[in-house]
Amino acid sequence: MATLDPKKIQELIGVNFDARRYFYAKVDERWFDWLVSNGFLDVVKQKAEDPTRYSYQTPELDYLSNMAEKIPEKVVSFILTVPISQENFNPEVVDRFLWSASKLSAVHLARLVPKIRNEQWVRLMAPFNRWGFEYQKMLETLSEVKDHEALVTLAEAILIGRSSDEIKRSPYGGTSNPFFVSDLHQTEVFNKLIEVDDAHFEQALQVTSAALAKVILTGEKEDDVFEIGEMFHLFDVDFFTLEVGTGRFNSERDDVRDLAAVVKVFARRAIGNKCDDVKSVQDIYKKYIDTLPDSRSMWRFRLYVWSLCPEVFKTELEAAFFRGVESREMLWPVTGGAEYDHALKKCFSVLSDIDQKAFIARAFEILEVQEEHPYGYGIFASIQEFLNEEEKKRVEALYQIPLDPKYSPEPSIGRSYGSTVVPQAPENSEEIWASPVPKIVEILKTEWTPEKLHQLDGRQDFLRPINAEGVADKMRNQIKERTKEYTDNAVLFFDRKELDPHYTYSFFRGLDEMARLNQEQIKEVNWDQIIELGLAIVAESEREVFDFSKREREHFDAWLSGWTAVHAGLADAIQQYLRNENGVFQDHFLKNRDKVFAIIRYLLTVPDPRPEDEQPETAKSKTSAAGGEMLVSDPHSMAINSARGRAYEAFVLFMERDGRKFPKEAKTKIEDDVLTIYKDLLARENTAAIMFLYGYYLAFFYYRAVDQVRALLNQIFTEDPTKKHLYLAAWEGYLA
């Protein structure tokens, strides 16, 4: 290679891009030193023409990526010579370097990690919505060999946060992600950090506490108590119970929560396990905890830290407790949250007898004129063992409830204002749920009607009400586990007089959820009984028309479904029956063809949607437009969220499956009764939602009955000036 002429090689590969790409695809690791020394790879040191976008168009980077696994030491040495900064930024280069780094062994990766941190690659790549998978691989590599120093350095690179100026605030008070990685939890940085050994956890505490401080400092001035206001990341957190999460993540709030949890873990290791070493504890506190911003959440965090070593932080705890009852204005900002009560329960005993009595007297002085304040009860319940009998009676008279000896503090915002209502089935009902399905249905009709569940609940817990929603949720989950038994008894889930329609709908919904989640379990469905259930509903409609009006919330604390939802659920069930992937054989379909058709024919008459549902004043479904204006939902969304719209989709599936019985050469592959329904519905249809579906599925019908459907095109794309909205909807569906 030493005899090769670099200029000649440059000429050859410079003929066109394909020649250049071919060359770098063929050269192997033996060429590496020669290529580097002759400047062939210097192209990666150049700034991109447009650093705001990139694609993979540099063969030299392909070569480097391939070599990273063969000669990693040389590749890392070369990467270390490439300066990365805003001035010479090339996103493709950083992207490929990160990909190469993710394939390196720990010993080589450790050399590269400081460069990633020092040059802030994470910040530079933020505009490209990085998901963090390369970082996850790197962290895993370092964790496996317990290179905790490099792991903490890489974590520091990943946890770089945005400044206040880089946070975009919405009109509603929210913020953009405080981190530069789009989904920080994908990196698993927090789970890896808490594994670091004793020799490195103080370094990890330094890194994570600095990252948390930066997040807190993005807040705005909020009140007169704390210097820094916050943007709700930690408002519903209890630092005494907080741990690094392993569940599903919904937003950057969960990443901030886990960052705080990691800081807590390291604080507990550094302080809570060393209370006898007073100097060490105080030094750690002054370096990493006392330096955190003065904000509401960090005040609550300090309460937790002080409680780790009550004797060491006796002065701080005393000041904190009295600060809470300093004045009425201080009560909520200082005592709000679970931490103040936790600290009282654990540490009130470190106060002298005189200070304990003074605190209790001051608490009564403040709280007895704040009778409706929700936080006073927790204060007294936390220190009840220090109250005399007269004081306990004063508390019980004040709050009209006895002091709970098992009182457990909870986040005030998380529970009272920021939590989620989760309906429940009745307690101690597992024996009923283990019963045969007919027994469960009988209970639904008699003991678990919405009215009786409301009486049973008695509003004991607003966030955990016992109601028909809770029972229905339990039943839906059981359908996923006991599919055959439930569907063998499908006809029992319709009884117009005795069974609430919410339970009928929930049966269909449970079936649909199971079908979408488990393609194997759906083979257990007894479709004959599902069809009989549908026919029973059709027969009942012929006896007396169902009430399709909206079911209001005013009954029994729950959004209960009515007959419109039942019919939509039946349409979903028929769709699942007709889907190819659900394993229903063609001979079974042909045997039940007329029954299924009768159900679909009926469902296409259900008055949902209605024309008034598409009017701005009376729209059933609206969506938010730019600027906050509320507009009527688009026709497609309206259709697929309506009973008749779902029935139409079942009708399309039926037509397609029914057409399989025709020979391949048949000119028409749609039965006359199907075409009749297609025409009749078209003649009476008056909603944009269903006309959208006529356009959307036009080809499915047209190519199976060209002459017949062609004759209907003037009706589908009507020229009637009074139906312009239907014309536009059909065209929108067709073009979609």
N, C-alpha and C positions, 0 to 999 in steps of 0.2 A: 504493500500500500504506500510505502514511502516513495515509490517511484511514480505514483499516479500524479497527474497534473491537475491540481484543484480547479484551475480555470477551465480546463477541458471538461471536467465533470460538471461544473456549473453550466457550461454551455449546453451539454447534453440534457441535463434535467430541466433546463430553462426553456426548452422548446415549447412546452405547454404544461398545463397543470397535471394532466394524466401521466406524463413522463416523470414529473417530480414525485407524484404520489406512488408510482410504480417503484421508483428508486428506493424510497424510504420503507416501502413494504418488503423489499428484498434484502437490504443490507442487514447484517446481524450484529451481535455485540462486538465482533472483532473490528468493526469499523468505528466504534464509538470514539476512541481517543483521536483518531485521525479526523473525524468529522468535527470534534470540538476544537482541536488545535488549528484547523483550517477555517473556522468561522461558519461552518455549514449550519450550525444550530443557533447562531446569533439572532436569527429572525424572531425567536421567542423573547428577545429583550427589547423589541420595538413596541412602541405604543400603538394601540389599535386605531385605525382610521376613525371608527365610531365606537367609543367605549361604552355606549349605552345599549349595544346589542351585539350578539355574536352567534356564530354557528361553527361547526367543526370543519374548518377549511385549511388547517395547517398540518401537512403530513409529518413535519418535524416533531410535532407534539404526539402524533400517533407512535412514532418511533420511540420517543422517550418513555411513553407509557408502556410500550412492549418491553423495553429494556429494564424497567423498574423491577421486574420479577427476575431477570437474568443477571443483571449487574447492579444491584440496588446501591452499593456503596458509591460507585461512580456517578450514577444518576443523581443521588442526593448531593454529592459534591458539586455537580453542575448546577442543580437547582439553587444551591446556596449562593452561587455567583450571579444569579439573575435578580436584579433589584425589582421589587414590587412596591409601587407607590401610586398615589393618585396622578402624579405627573407622567408616569409611563404606563398607565394601567391598560392591560389587555385582558378582558374577562375570560377569553378562551384559554389563555395561558394559565390563569389561576385555577380555572375549572379543571383543566387536565392535570395540573400539578396536584390538586386535591385528590383527584381520582388515582393518580400514581401513589400518593401518600397512603391511601386507604389499602393498598396492596403490599406495603412494606412490612417487614418484620419489625419487632419492637426496637431492636438495637439501632436500626437505620432510621426509623420513624422518630426516635428520641432526638436525633440530630436536627431534624427538620422542624419540630414542634416550636422551638423558640422563635424561628423565623415567621411561622404562621401567626404567632401572638404579636411579635414586635411590629410586623408590617400590617397588622390588622386586616388579614384576608377576609375575615368574616364581615367586617364593615364594608369593604370594597365590593363584595359579592352580594350584598343585601338587596340591591335593586332587582336582582334576578330570581328572587323568591326561592332561596335555597332551602331545601327540606332537611338537610342534616344527615343524610344517610352515610356520606363519607366520614363524617365526624364520628358517627356511631361505630363504624368499623375500626377507626383509629383508637377510640377509647377502649373498645373490646380487646384490641391487640395489646395495648399497654396494661390493661387490667389483668389479662391472662398471665403475664410474666411479673406482675406486681411492681412495675416501674411507676411508682406513685409520684415521684417527682415530675416525670414527664406528663403523667396523667393530669396532675394539678395545673401544670403549665398549659396544657391543651384546654383544660376546662376554663382557665382564665381567658384564653383566646376566644372560646365559644361564648362566654358569658359577658362579653363586652356589651354595654348597653347604650341606648340612645340618650342624647342629652335632652334637656327641656326644649331646646330649639328644634330638635329633630322629631319630637313627638307631635303628631298631627291631631289636633283636638276637634272633635265633631261638635256640631251645634248642641248636641244632647249631653255633652260632658264626657264622652268617652275618649279613649286615646288609641293610637295605633300601637302595635306591638312594641313594648319597651326594649325588646331584644332584636338583634339583626338576623337571627335565624328564624325562618318562617314558622317552623314547628319545633320548638326547642326540645320537647319531650321525645321526639324521634331520635335524638342523639343519645338518649339515656344517660346524659351527663350527670344527673343528680344521683341516680342509682349507683353509678360508678364512683362518684365522689365519696359517698358515705362508707365505701369500702377501704379508704386509705388507712395506712397503719399509723401507729402512735408517733412515728418520726416525722410524719408529714401532715397530720391533721391540723396543726396550728397554721401551717402554710395554707391549707384548704380553707380554714376559717377566715384567714385574712382575705383570700380571693373572693369567697362567697359573701362575706359581710360587706366588702367594698362594692360588689355587684348589686347587693340588696340596697345599699345606701344610694346608689345611682338611680335605681328604680324609684325609690321614695322621693328623691329630689326632683323628679319630673312633675311632682304635684304642684298645685298652685296654693297661694295663701288662702286659707279656708276659714279660720276663726281666730279668736283672741287668746286661745289657750295654747295652741301649738304653733310653731313657726312654719311648718310645712303642712299643707293640706294634701290629701291623697285622692287617687282616682279609682277607689273601690276595689283594688286588687285584693286587699286583705281584710275588708270590713267584716266578713262572716267567718273569720278564722278564730279558733281557740288555740292559742299557742301551747296550752297545757296538754292538749290531746293531739295536736298536729303532728303528722308523720309524713314521710315522703310517699306520695300516692302511687298506686299501680293500676288505677282504673282508666276509664276512657277520658280523654281530654277534649274539652269543648272550646277553649279559648286560651289566650295568653294569660288570663287570670290564673289558670291552673298552673302555668309555668312559674309565675311569681309566687304562688302558694308553695310550690315545691322548693323553690330557691329559699324561701323563708324557713321551710322545714329542715333543709340541709344546714342552714346557719344554726338552727335550734339544736340539731344533732351534735354539731361540733362544739357549741357552747356547753352542752350537757357533758360532753367528754372532757372539755378543758376545765370546766368549773365544777359541775355537779359531782364529779368523781374525785375531787381534790380539795374538799372543804377544809381539811386539816392543814393544808398548805396555804395559809392565808395570803402570803405575799404573792405566790404564783397566781392565785385566784384574782387578786386585785389587779395584778399586772395585765392578765388576759382581759379582764373587764375594761380597764382603761384603754387598752389598745384597740379592741375590736367591738365592744358593745357600747361603751360610753360615747364613742365617736359616731355612732349612728345618728341620723337626723332626728330632730325633735318633731316627731309626728305622732298622730294618735296610735297607729299600729305599733310603732317602735316603743311608745310608752307602755303598751300592753305587753310587748316582748320583754321589756326590761323588768316588768313585774314578774314574769316567768323566771328570768335569769336570777333576780334577787331571791326568789323563793327556793332556788337550788341550794343555797347556803344561807339560811336565815340569820345565823349568828354573825357571819361575815358582813352581811348587808343589813344589819339591824337598823342602822341610822337611815338608810335609804328607804326601807320598808315603813318605818315609822312616819317619815315625811310623806310617803306615797299614800298611806292610809288616811292621814289627816287632810291631805290635799283633796281627797274625794269628798269630804264633808266640810270643806272650807266655806263654801257658799252654795246657794241654789244654782247659780250659773255654772259652777264647776262640777256639779253632780253628774250630769250626763256625759260631758266630754271625758272625765277622768274615770268614772266607774262603769261607763258603758262597755259592754263586752263581758266575756266570762272570766277574764284574767284577774280582775280586781277581786271578785268573789273567791276564785281559786286561791289567790294569795292570802286573803283573809282566813280561809279555812285552814291553810297549811301553816301560816306564819304569825297569826294574831297573838300567839302565846309568847312571842319574843318581846312584846311590849311589856313594860312594867305594869303592875296592878293599877297604879295611878293613871298611866296613859290609857290603859284599857277602859277604865271607868270614864275618863275624859272623852274618849272616842265614842263610847256608847251614848253618853249624854248629848254630845254634839250631833250624832246621827238622828236621835229622836228630835232634837231641836229643828233640824233641817227637814226631816221626812214627815213629821206629823202635820206640817202645813202643805205637804205634797202628797195628799192621800191617794191620788190616782197615778202617781209616778210608778212605772213598772220596775224600777231598779232597786228600790228600797227594800223590798222583801228579800231579795238575794243577799243583801248586806247583812240583814239580821239573821237569816237562815244560816249563813256561813259562820257566824260567831255565836250561835245559839247556846253552846255549852258554857259561854261566858256570861250569859244573861241570867239574872235571878228570876224567880217565879213571877214577880210583879211585872218585870220588863217583858217577859214572854207573853203575858196577858195583854200588855199594851200593843205588842206587835200583832197578835191575833185579832185584836179589836180593830186595829188600824187597817189590816188587809182582809179581814173577814174569812181567813183560812188559818188552820193550825200550822205551826212550824213543822216542816217536813224533816225528820231526822236523816232521811236519805237524800236530802237536797243535792242536786248536781248542777253546777253552773253551766249555762249554755250561751253561745254568742247571741247577744240581744238582736242584732240586725239579722243574722242568719236565720234565727228561728221565728222571730215575730214579724219581720218585714221582708226578708230576702229569701225565705225558704220556698219550698214547693209543696203544694197540697198533694198528698199521695193517698188516695182512697184505700180503705182496708176492707177485707172480709171480716166477719165476726171472729172474735178471739176464741181459742180453744175449739175450733170447728174442724180440725183435721180428721176426726172420725167420720164426719159427714162427707168430707171430700174424698175419703177412701171408700165410700159406699158405692154400690152399683149406680149407674147413670140414672135409671128411672127414679131411684130414691132422691138423688140430687135435684132432679127436675121437680119432684113433688115438694121438696123444701123451698125451691124457688117460687113455687105457686102459693105456698102457705106461710111459712115462717120468714122467708127472705123477700117478701114484696118490698118495693121501695118505701112504702108507708111504715111498715113494721121495722125495717132497718133504721129508719129515721128515729123512731121511738126508742129503739135499742141503743142507738148511739148517744142520744141526749146531749150532743155537742160537747163531749168531754175533751176533745182535742181537735181544734180547728184544722190543723195541718195533717191529721191522720183520721179523717172521718170514716166511720163505718157506714157504708151506703151501697146502693146497687152498682155503682161504678166499681167499687172494690171487689164485690162478689163477681161481677162480670169479668174483671181482669183476671181473677183467680181461675175462673172457668176457661177463659181463652188459653191460659197457660196449660191447663189440664188437657185441653183438646190436642195440644202439641205432643203430649206425653201418652194420652190414651185415645189415639185417633180412631182406631177400629171400634172401640166400645162406644164412643160418643156418636160416631156416624151410623153405627148399627141402630141407634135409638134416635136418629135425626128427626123423625116425624113428631117426637114428643116435644120438640122445641118450638112448636107453634100451637098455641091455644089462645084464640083471640080473647076469650072471656077471663081466663085464669092466669095466663103467663104474660108478664109485662113485655112489650115489644123490644125493650132494651136487651132483654136476655136472648130473644130470637136473633136480633141483629148481632149480638156478641158471639153467638154460635157461628154465624156465617163469617164473622171477622176472624175468629179463631181458626176456622178452616182455611181461610185465605192466607193468613199469616203462616200457618204450617206449610201450606203448599209452596209459598215463596221461599221458605227457609230450608225445606227438607224434601228433595226430590225422591228419596228412597221411601220416606214415611208416607208419602201421598199414595203409595200403592196399597196402603191399608184402608183407604177410604171406601166406604160402602156407598158407591154412587147410586145404586138403585134406591136407597133410602133418601139420599139427598134429592133425587128427582121426585120421589113421592112427597117429600116435604114441600117442594116447589108447587106441585100439583094441588096440594092441600090449600096453599095460599091462593092459587088461582081460583079454586072452587069456592073459597070463602068470599072472594071478591065478587063473584057472581051472585052470591046471596045478599051481600051488603057491601057497598063501596067503602073502602078504607078511608080513614081521616088522614089526609096528607098535609094538614096544616103543621106549622112549626111547633115543636114542643118546647115550652118556655122553661127557664131554669128555676122558676119560683118553687118548684116541687122538690123537696127532699135534698137540698144542698148538692145537686149533681146535674151535669149535662146529660140527661138521659135521651136515648135515641127513640124516635117514633117510627111510624110505618113507612115513611119515605126512606129512612136508612135501612129498614128491613128489606125493602125492594132492591135497593142498591146492593146490599149484601147478597141477596139471591142472584142478582146479575153477575156479581163477582164469582160466586160458586159455579154458575153455569159456564163462565169463561174458563175457570180452572178445569172443568170437566172436558172442555173442547180443545184444550191446548195439547199439542202433539207431545210435549215433553213429559206430560203427566201420566203416560202409560195406559190410557184407556184404549182398548183395541177397537178396530173399526166395526167388528161384528157386534160389539156391545153398543156402540153408537147407533148402528142401523136398527137394532132391536128396540132402542128407546128413542128413535128419531122423532116420531110424532109427538111423544110426550115432551121432549125437550123443546120442540118447535112451539108447542102450545104455551109453554112457560115464557119463551122469548116473545111470542106474539102478544101475550098479555103485558109483559114488562114494557114493551114499546108504546103502551097506552098510558103509562104512569105520568102524571102531570108534574114532572120535575126533570128538566127546568121548565119555567114558564116565561112568557115574554116580559113580565114585570121584573123578573130576576135580572134582566139585562138593561134595565133603566137606571140612570144615575141615582134617582131618589129612592128606589126600592130594591136596588141590587142586592142579591144574596151574597155575592163574593166580590170583594174589592182588593185592589193592589195599590201600593204606594208608588207614585211617580216621582221624578226628580223635582225637588223643591217641596216635597211633602204632600203634594196634591193626591187625593184618593180617587182612583179611576176604577171603572167596572173591569173585572178580570177579562182576559182575552177569551174568545169563544172556545178554544181548545181546553183551557183550564176549566171553564164552566162545564163543558161536556163531560170530561172524565171525572168530574166531581158531582155528577148528577145521576139519578137512577136511570133515566131514559138513555143518557149518553153511554153508560156502562152496558145497558141492554143492547144498544146499537153495536158496540164492539163485540158483544157475544153473538149478535146476529151475523156479523162478518165472519167470525170463526165458524159458526154453524154453516153458513153458505159454502165456505171453503171446504169443510169436512164432508158436507153432503155431496159436494161436486165430485168427490173421488170415485163415486160409484159409476160415473159416466165413462164410456170408452174414450180413449185418447183422441180418436178422430171425430168425436161428437162436436157438432157446430155450437150447440148450446149445452152448458154444463150447470145450469141452474134450474131447479124444479119450478113449476108454475106457481105453487103456493108460496115459494120464497119470493118470486118476482112480484106476486100480488101484494105481499106485505111491503115490499120495497116501494111499490107504486103508491099504496094507500097511505103509508107514513109520509111520503113526499108530498102528497096532495094536501095533507092537513098540517104539515109541520110549519110552525111560526116562530121558531127561535133560531138565532144565529149559531148557537152552540151545536145543535144537531145538523144544521146545514153545513157547518164547517166539516163535520164528519162525512157528510155526503160527498163533499169535494175531496176530502182526505183519502177516503177509501174508494173513490170512483173507479180506479183502474181494476180493483179486485172484482167488481161486478161487470165492468165494461168488457173485459177480455174473455169472460165466461158467457156473455150473452150480448154480443156486439149490437145486433140489430135492435133488440128490445131496449137496451140502455141508451143507445144513440137517440131513440125516439123520445127519451126523457130529458135530454140535455137542456132543452129550452125551459124545462121546469126547474132543473137543478140550478142553472145559471139564468134565473128568471129576469125578464126585461120589464116586469111590472114595476113602475116607478114608486109604488107604495111599499115595495119590498126590496128597496135598494140595499138595506143592511143585510138581507138574506143572500142577495147576489154577491156582495163583497165577502161575506163569510164563506160561501162555497168556493169562491176563487182563492181565498186565503188558505183554505184547507187543501185545495188541489195543488197549489204552488208549494205548500209545506211538504 
